Amino acid sequence: MMQRLDPILGASRPRAGRLPLGAIARAAAMLGLALAIAAAARPSLAQEVAPGPVARDVAAIGAPAAPTAPAAPSLRGDVIVSGDVIRLGDLVAGAPAEVAATPVFHAPALGELGTIQVARLLLAAHALGIGDVATGGREQVTVTRAARRIGQEAVAAAVAERVAEAAMLPTGEIEIAFDGTPPTLLVSPETAEPVAITDLAWDPATRRFTATAYVGPSPAERRAQAAVSGVARQVVSVAVVARSIARGEPIRADDYRVERRAVERVPADTRLDAIDLDGRVARRSLTAGALIRQADLERPMLVERNGTVLMVYESGSLTLTLRGTSRQAGAEGDVVDVENPVSGRIVQGAVIGPGTVRVGNAFHGRVAALAR
């Protein structure tokens, strides 16, 4: 909303856009005095002397340049300010240093716009001793109050942290949904304090909360605040099948997407922190959109039941290999029973690769029947 900004310096509105008669009289008197001084300082024709040799030499070298007259004060145009007041130097370029920092108008509210009539600005400048300000024909200027906007994400994060403390849960498992229009806090750009929460009331049964979000050094000194309410619920990450996956097909990163779901709406064995997707294959066919459960996964079988395997025996620098038959299917690291075709003996070995089993005392692994 556009605001008409109030002056700080006392000044009445000029009639028909003219300066007061007193100001005109004072300006005329000063101009007459200046003309008189200039006339007295100028020599008469009889006193003017043509330059002699020394004078010509000095002129040839170059006489000191006359001091440049300072630029006349002029309007800056539309401006942005960050404080509670608008100073003369914010509006007038070239204002004398001794008056540039003088407050002349109240600034608009944070993030808002305001207008100043040029006639009122000229009155304020005249009251500070500036008689002529170039306006460029403008009748008003617009002033914007700078502000830093703190959105609902920062407010929600602050509320989630406080609710997590009350519920003794990780902050990352709390999701906030605000009632009505999401809260926004406006502060000065230089304000560095984060969003804080006070007066929190949270009901674990209904998951509803009310609180006050503020920015400032302390609850007693708040630069901005907003009353907030809504629902704070616990959410967990789950893996959702992105495309149909066939039985025995490896699970790759692009085969699923991670979503956040309310904890009470998902089975415990679908929580992402409760399942292991790394290096797993589908134990059964999985359809797109389904949640992945731990029971849907298994490690890939590197040895088939009743399949031919390479038996490897290692002892120091000695390595022996022999073909055998696995009596069980097994994944990497599983311990399976293997039949020695020469002796007919059944020995145990650890699966170390596709169709390969290490036998003897040099292996450590899991019993295949218990590993899955």
C-alpha positions, 0 to 999 in steps of 0.5 A: 500500500502506497503511503504519503510520508509525513515530514519530521521538520516543521514546514507548511505547504507553499501556496501555488508551488512558490517559496515564502515571501520571506525566503525570496526577500532574503535571497534577493538581499544576498544576491544584491550583496554579492553583486556589490562585492563583485563590483568592488573587487573588479579593477577599473580600466585605468588600473588594468596593466598589460602583462610584462615578460614575467607575467607572460612566462607565468601564463606560459607555464600555466596559472593555477586553475580556478576552483570548480564550483560544487554541483548544485543540489538535485533530487536523486529520484525514487530511492530505497532506505533501510532506516526508520527515517529518511535523511536529506542526503537520501533524497538530495544529491549534493546536499552539504555534509553538515545537513545531509544526515538530518532526518526530514521524513518518516520512512514507510513500514518495512517492505512498503512504499511511500511518496513525498511531494517535491514541494514539501521536500523543497520546503524541508531543504529550504529550512536547512539552508538549501535554497535551490534544488534541481527537481528535473520537473518531478512532482513527487518521489517514491521511497521504498523501505528495504526489508528481509523477508523470512518465509514459512520454511525458516519458521517451520524449521524453528517450530519443528526443532522445538516440537522434536525436543518435546517429542524426543524425536530427530528434528528431521522426522517432524513435518509442519503444516500451518493453518491458513496463510503461511507466516512471513516475518519482515525485518531490516536487512541488517537483522541477523538473528534467526527465527526463534519460538516461544509460548509453544503448546503441542498436543501429542494426541492431536499433533496440533500446536500453537506458538509465537515465532519471532526474530530478535535478541530475546523474547523481550526484545522482538524485531518481528513476530507472528502467532502460528498454529497448525499440525506437527506430525512425525514423518519418515522416508520410504522407498517407492517403486518408480517402475515395475521390477521383475523378480531377480532384477537388481535394485538400482538408484533410479528404480525407486524414489524417496518420499516422506510419509506420516509414520502412522500410515506406513508399515515399520518394515518400509521405513528407509532406515529399516531396509537395505537396498544396496546390492539387493535384487527383487525377491518377487515382482514389484509394481510401480507405486508400491512401497518397498519392504525388507521382505521384498529384497534379497541378495543376488544368488551367486550359486544355484542349488545343485549347480556346478561350482568351482571349489577353491582351497587355499593354504599359504602359497598353495591353491587347489581347485576342484569342480563340485556340486552345491547342495544349496543356493547362496549369495556372496558370503553365504556358507553352503554345502558342496559335494566333492565329486571325487570322494563323495564327501560333503564339505562346507564352503563360503560363496566368494563369487559367481559359481565359486566357493572357498572351502577348508579352514580359510573361509568365514561366512554365513550359513546359507539357510540362515542368511536369507 
